Amino acid sequence: MTDAARGTIMGLLLVVLVSVPGAGWAEERIVVDVAGVSCPFCAFGLEKKLQALPGVEKVTIKVNEGTAEIEVAEGHQVTKEQIQQAVKDAGFTPGEVRIEAREGSKVREGTP
């Protein structure tokens, strides 16, 4: 096999791994920046709204960082719009929504 053919095959495999949610990645989560969360009571209300989204397995609110981390069950999807609406329904202002996936020291970021 030529180097060019090997490079083409490796490129296609990379596209497949990035295109399939969770493929080849040990952990994947959605992180949303949230403005206005200042106490545990606020965090609990936000957690309940996000946890109610279909397919959400776990929600972790980090008050000091102003973020909510959302883990979605395999085979389920949660849209950026659903997340932003849940944050608004909880009384807060949603910021950037991004996907963070980790495998060892690799980090892949994107948007849902």
PyMOL commands that set and color helices and strands:
alter all, ss='L'
color gray80, all
select helices_A, chain A and resi 3-19+40-51+80-89
alter helices_A, ss='H'
color red, helices_A
select strands_A, chain A and resi 27-35+56-62+67-72+93-103+106-110
alter strands_A, ss='S'
color yellow, strands_A
deselect
rebuild
show_as cartoon
